[in-house]
Amino acid sequence: MNRLQTIDADTLQSTAYEPVSFVVDDLLPQGLHLLAGAPKIGKSWLALWLCLCAAQGKPLWTFATRPCEVLYLCLEDSFQRIQSRLFDLTEDAPPTLHFAVMSQQLHNGLVEQIEQFLKEHPQTRLIVIDTLQRIRTAGNDANPYASDYRDIGVLKALADKHRIAILLVHHLRKMNDDDPMNMISGTTGLSGATDSNFVLRKSKRRENTATLYCTGRDIPYRELALEFDGEDHVWKLLSDDCEQKEQPNERILFLLSELLRRQPEISAPAKALLEKIDPASAEGLTPNSFSHRIRKSVDALRRNGITVSFRKSNGDRLICLKRVDGVDDPVAGNIVTIDPENPPCFGV
């Protein structure tokens, strides 16, 4: 009998893990994701534009990307049709965007094909499979939930292993529902096992406007109002309901950045660090909520030239911050530490 591999809570909280990386900031993190919509609604146009933006490192609407290699499995198209669509979007598609119109089935060679591609193209961060049904094997499963969950589990394990994002293009069921996520075709074994779900839905079939409903483990729920531009063949952003909501982390990032302009390196418990950046408690944060926000903002801080790590010392959990971009560092090399008995730790 194999013993359970366990970890105690104290060790878990003291373990440094690589933060979740995003292909599209605040929208598409590493992991497995589902994009569902009615047939011919424009899912493939959206998926192709996403791939193009990621490969070029250009923003997807207001969401930043960083250039990477991308694989798009267009399993319901031909290379001729893909070429035509690419020219509709751009005259200068990058060589880092790759296409395939045929592949093996999920349980009959596809994983090995993707593994080989990733070996040959190690900078790949996004794979789109259009559509999910094309890679599944028709079966007579008595338990469709188990079948859905098993198939999704294989792809999720692949995404997690390589720290990439895999986006599955899928269909909606015909029956309407007040919750768009309930309209995703198949059992909850599909939508429940993914990291994020996106539903593209029109209120009327002939309209050129739609709403993209977004929900996931590592992203906030948001609804993006979109309009399809028939000339540019791009879904244009009309509004984002998250823009109207308070973005408290931006203020915290600003305060930390200002602190590190004066003190390029610092190691302190959350309480002491919070007192330094918010002595009047104007932000209404507790040490616990402050620490939580920093952990959720590791990637954003890194993009702003600040590395973050955590360690335990003398019973205190220290937040270790370091400014690494070399900007406004007149006292570089001076370490400010609230725990002088132990040297601070730095790194991502």
Beta strands, then each sheet from edge to edge (+ up, - down):
strand 1: 22-24
strand 2: 28-29
strand 3: 31-37
strand 4: 69-74
strand 5: 97-100
strand 6: 124-130
strand 7: 165-171
strand 8: 196-201
strand 9: 209-216
strand 10: 222-229
strand 11: 234-240
strand 12: 265-269
strand 13: 306-313
strand 14: 316-323
strand 15: 335-337
sheet 1: 1+ 2-
sheet 2: 5+ 4+ 6+ 7+ 3+ 8+ 9- 10+ 11-
sheet 3: 13+ 14- 12+ 15+
end
